[in-house]
Amino acid sequence: MSNDIKILDDLWLVIQEKSLSEDKSSYTKTMLEKDTNTLARKMGEEAIETIVAALGQSKTDVINESADLLYHWLLLIKKLGISPDEVYQELSKRRGSS
């Protein structure tokens, strides 16, 4: 495994920056201006696309859809005022508990 493990943190920083941007052409900014229901539905759509790709057993499609899913998850938690660190902390608490 390479340094790519921190890519979610890097993407989170980009999302933070884009949220403050005045760039109306930014997909990130546009999505963050939508209501929570719209963002949640978009994340659900990406989850379904990931499942469909997995059922089709297409590794490339699963990778692509997983990337979309993680990106939209970050958008949703940003909208809700949750940081990835809060989710990471919860995962750490669960580690070894099952």
N, C-alpha and C positions, 0 to 999 in steps of 0.2 A: 504494500500500500504506500502511496506517495503522499505528498503534502495536500493532495486533493481533498483530504478529509475535512479541511477547513473551508471548503467551497461554500457550504451553507452560511458560514459566518461572513464570508466575503459577499455573498449574494444579499445577505441581510443588510450589510452596510450600503450596498448599491440601492436597495429598496428604501432605506432611510434617506439617502441623498435625493433620490427621485421624488420622494414624498414631499420634500421641501422645494422642489424645482417648480419653475413657472412654465416648463416645457409642455405645451398642450399636445404635442405629438407623442409623448411618452406613454407607452402602453401601461407601464407600472403606475404612473400618475393617474391616468384615466381610470384604471381599475380601482385604485384606492379612493377615488371620488365617488364610486358606486356604493350603494347601501350594503350592509352586512349580508342580507339575504342573497343578493346577486353574487357576492364573492363566495358565499357558502355553496351556492348552486354550481358555480364554476369549478370549485374544488371537487364537488361531487361528480361533475362531468368528467374531470380528469381522472378521478378514482375509477370510474366505470371504464374509461378508455384503457386504463392500466390493466384492469381485470380482463377486459376483452382481449387485449394483446397477450396476456398470460395464457388465457384459454386457447388462443391461436398458436401458442408456443413460439412466438416470434421474439427472439431475444432482443433484436434491435428495436422493435416496437415497444417492448417492455421498458427498455432503457430510456427511450425518448419520452414515453408517457410518464414514467417515474420522475423524470426531470421536470416535466410540466406540473405534475402533482406536487412535488416539493416546492416549486416556485409559487404555486397558487396557495399552498399551505402557509408559506411565509407571508404572502399578501393578506390572507385571512387573519392570521394572528396579529399582524401589524394593525389592521383595522380594529381589532378587539383590544388593542393596548397590551398585548402579551408579547414578551420577548422570547426568542428561542432559548435563552438561558433558563427561563422558568420551566420550559418543557424538558430541557436537558437535566435540570435538577430533579424533576419528578422521575425521569428515567433512572437517574442515579439512585434515588431512594428505593426504587423497585428492584434494582440489581441484586440478585441473589436472594430475593424474597419468594421465588416460586419454586 
